[in-house]
């Protein structure tokens, strides 16, 4: 499969990171979002992150300028029609991804692979919305995308071996490490991580310890680079809640019940670092 032009749907934290990595690796990128202001913000973030790589001598100034020149921002999905590969990186809500995949199936060439950066939603369900289920796959990058090496490559029930090998090889061309995972709620990363964060929230809610104390236990006792509640703030508490609800609905097991404190904080608009307040103030 000859991939030269890559579409990225969603210009948020994950989308702009994915666009950055593809452009830095020599691919032409069409970055799509619903409003120009989201694209402007994304391009500003990409520029800043490329500048950081220049300052650390990871790339040259010419590399930075070439990468930026390869990114085109668009607000209409119809402009993805000429892409050779498309990855969706929109909000972690099933209804949003459902609408996007139906539309992508309509506007893109039938032979191209449609990937999702979802961290929890069923690839099998997304594939079933299209006329090319064998060409739908999960390609789950980790934040911050330019730094983190892991990509979970998730096979849906109908995903072909050819689609899997193409995305595995593509991940390697991006200098990432692909790990094969089968389709299940939360896959591996979030099926294990999110209940840990959720349980840390229960510990705070029940007065077992403060958020600071919980985080200190994990940093000093388990050698985690950051505590679970700092990490939850960094991910976004709304994203954590969405994933816990996917796990709870998908598994039908009460052990995945979202912590009531998490629900209350999201209802209050305390979403973590991006909103200025979560378990900590920013």
C-alpha positions in Angstrom: 0.0 0.0 0.0 1.5 3.3 -1.1 0.7 5.9 1.5 1.8 9.5 0.8 -1.2 11.6 1.8 -2.7 11.1 5.3 -5.9 12.5 6.7 -6.2 13.2 10.4 -9.7 14.0 11.7 -9.7 16.0 14.9 -7.1 18.7 15.7 -7.1 18.3 19.5 -4.3 17.1 21.7 -4.1 13.7 20.0 -4.9 14.8 16.5 -2.3 17.5 16.4 0.3 15.1 17.8 -0.5 12.5 15.2 -0.3 15.1 12.4 3.1 16.3 13.8 4.5 12.7 13.7 3.3 12.0 10.2 4.5 15.3 8.8 7.9 14.9 10.5 8.2 11.5 8.9 7.7 12.9 5.4 4.0 12.3 4.8 1.7 15.0 3.5 -1.1 15.6 6.1 -4.6 16.9 5.7 -5.7 17.9 9.2 -9.5 18.3 9.5 -11.6 19.9 12.2 -15.0 21.6 12.3 -13.7 25.2 12.8 -10.6 27.1 11.7 -9.8 28.2 15.2 -9.2 24.6 16.2 -6.9 24.2 13.3 -5.0 27.4 14.1 -4.5 26.3 17.7 -3.3 22.9 16.5 -0.8 24.4 14.1 0.5 26.7 16.9 1.0 23.6 19.1 2.7 21.7 16.4 5.0 24.6 15.7 5.9 25.0 19.4 6.6 21.2 19.7 8.8 21.2 16.6 10.7 24.2 17.9 11.3 22.2 21.1 12.7 19.4 19.0 15.0 21.8 17.1 16.3 23.2 20.5 17.1 19.7 21.6 18.9 19.0 18.3 16.5 16.2 17.4 15.7 17.8 14.1 17.0 20.8 12.1 15.3 24.1 11.5 14.9 23.0 7.8 13.2 19.7 9.0 10.8 21.8 11.1 9.9 24.1 8.2 9.5 21.2 5.8 7.2 19.4 8.3 5.0 22.4 8.7 4.8 22.9 4.9 3.4 19.4 4.6 0.4 20.1 6.9 -2.8 21.4 5.3 -5.7 22.4 7.6 -9.3 21.9 6.3 -12.8 22.2 7.7 -14.6 20.0 5.2 -14.3 16.3 5.3 -14.8 16.1 1.6 -11.2 17.4 1.3 -10.0 14.1 2.6 -11.1 12.4 -0.6 -7.6 12.2 -2.0 -6.0 10.7 1.1 -4.3 7.3 1.0 -5.0 6.6 4.7 -7.2 8.4 7.3 -7.1 8.2 11.1 -9.8 9.6 13.3 -8.7 11.3 16.5 -12.0 13.0 17.7 -13.5 13.1 21.2 -13.9 9.8 22.9 -17.7 9.6 22.5 -19.3 6.8 20.6 -21.9 9.0 18.9 -19.3 11.4 17.5 -17.1 8.6 16.2 -20.1 6.8 14.7 -21.0 9.9 12.6 -17.4 10.4 11.5 -16.9 6.9 10.3 -20.1 6.8 8.3 -19.0 10.1 6.7 -15.5 8.9 6.1 -16.7 5.8 4.4 -18.7 8.0 2.1 -16.1 10.6 1.2 -12.9 8.4 0.9 -11.8 5.9 -1.7 -13.2 2.4 -0.9 -9.7 0.8 -1.0 -8.1 2.9 1.8 -7.8 2.0 5.4 -9.8 3.9 8.0 -8.1 3.9 11.4 -9.3 5.2 14.8 -7.2 6.5 17.6 -9.9 5.5 20.1 -8.6 4.4 23.5 -11.6 2.3 24.4 -14.4 2.2 21.8 -15.1 -1.0 19.9 -13.3 -1.2 16.5 -15.7 -3.9 15.5 -18.7 -1.6 16.0 -17.0 1.2 14.0 -16.2 -1.2 11.2 -19.8 -2.4 11.0 -20.8 1.2 10.1 -18.9 1.1 6.9 -18.9 -0.9 3.6 -15.2 -1.8 4.2 -15.1 -3.5 7.7 -12.0 -5.4 6.7 -10.2 -2.1 6.3 -11.1 -0.6 9.6 -8.6 -0.8 12.5 -7.5 0.8 15.7 -4.3 2.8 15.8 -4.0 4.0 19.4 -1.2 6.5 19.9 -0.2 7.7 23.4 0.1 11.3 24.7 2.4 13.1 24.0 2.4 11.5 20.6 5.7 12.9 19.4 7.5 11.4 22.4 5.7 8.2 23.3 6.8 5.1 21.3 3.8 2.8 21.8 1.0 2.3 19.3 -1.7 -0.2 20.1 -2.8 -1.7 16.8 -6.3 -3.1 17.4 -7.9 -5.7 15.2 -11.7 -5.6 14.9 -13.5 -8.9 14.3 -13.5 -8.2 10.6 -10.1 -6.5 10.2 -8.1 -8.3 7.6 -4.5 -9.5 8.1 -3.5 -7.2 5.2 -4.9 -4.1 7.0 -3.2 -5.1 10.2 0.2 -5.6 8.6 -0.1 -2.3 6.7 -0.8 -0.4 9.9 1.9 -2.3 11.8 4.5 -1.4 9.1 3.2 2.2 9.0 3.7 2.5 12.8 7.3 1.4 12.4 7.9 4.0 9.6 6.8 6.6 12.2 9.5 5.2 14.5 6.9 3.9 16.8 6.6 0.4 18.4 3.4 -1.3 17.4 1.8 -3.9 19.8 -1.0 -6.1 18.5 -4.2 -6.1 20.6 -7.6 -7.7 19.9 -10.8 -5.7 20.2 -12.2 -5.5 23.7 -13.4 -2.6 25.9 -10.4 -0.4 26.8 -8.0 -2.8 24.9 -5.0 -3.4 27.2 -3.8 0.1 28.2 -7.0 1.6 29.5 -8.6 -1.7 30.7 -5.7 -1.8 33.2 -4.9 1.9 33.7 -8.4 3.5 34.1 -9.5 1.2 37.0 -6.3 2.2 38.8 -7.1 5.9 38.4 -10.7 5.3 39.3 -9.7 3.4 42.5 -7.3 6.2 43.4 -10.3 8.6 43.2 -12.3 6.3 45.4 -9.5 6.5 48.0 -9.7 10.3 48.0 -13.5 10.3 48.1 -13.6 7.9 51.0 -11.0 9.9 53.0 -8.3 7.3 52.9 -5.8 9.9 51.9 -5.5 13.2 50.1 -4.8 13.4 46.4 -1.2 14.5 47.2 -0.7 11.6 49.5 -2.1 9.0 47.0 0.2 10.4 44.3 3.2 10.4 46.6 2.6 6.7 47.4 2.7 5.8 43.7 5.7 8.0 42.9 7.9 6.8 45.8 6.5 3.3 46.3 5.9 2.1 42.8 8.4 4.4 40.9 5.7 5.9 38.8 6.9 9.1 37.1 3.6 10.8 38.2 0.8 9.8 40.5 -2.5 8.5 39.3 -4.5 11.6 40.1 -1.9 13.9 38.4 -2.1 11.6 35.4 -5.9 11.7 35.4 -5.8 15.6 35.4 -3.3 15.4 32.5 -5.5 13.0 30.5 -8.7 15.0 31.3 -11.2 13.9 33.9 -14.0 14.0 31.2 -12.0 11.6 29.1 -11.4 9.3 32.1 -15.1 9.3 32.8 -16.0 8.5 29.2 -13.6 5.5 29.2 -14.9 4.2 32.5 -18.4 4.3 31.2 -17.3 2.4 28.1 -15.7 -0.2 30.3 -18.7 -0.4 32.6 -21.1 -0.8 29.7 -18.9 -3.1 27.7 -18.0 -5.5 30.5 -21.2 -5.3 32.6 -19.1 -5.6 35.7 -19.7 -3.3 38.7 -15.9 -3.1 39.3 -15.8 -0.7 36.4 -18.3 1.7 38.0 -17.1 5.3 37.7 -16.2 6.9 41.0 -19.0 9.3 42.1 -16.4 12.0 42.8 -15.2 11.8 39.2 -18.7 12.3 37.9 -19.3 15.2 40.3 -16.0 16.9 39.2 -16.8 16.5 35.5 -20.3 17.9 36.2 -18.7 20.9 37.9 -16.4 21.5 34.9 -13.3 20.5 36.8 -11.7 18.6 33.9 -8.1 18.7 35.0 -5.2 20.6 33.6 -7.0 21.8 30.5 -9.7 23.6 32.5 -7.4 24.9 35.2 -8.8 22.7 38.0 -9.1 19.0 38.7 -7.6 17.1 41.6 -5.1 20.0 41.5 -5.3 23.7 40.6 -3.3 24.9 37.5 
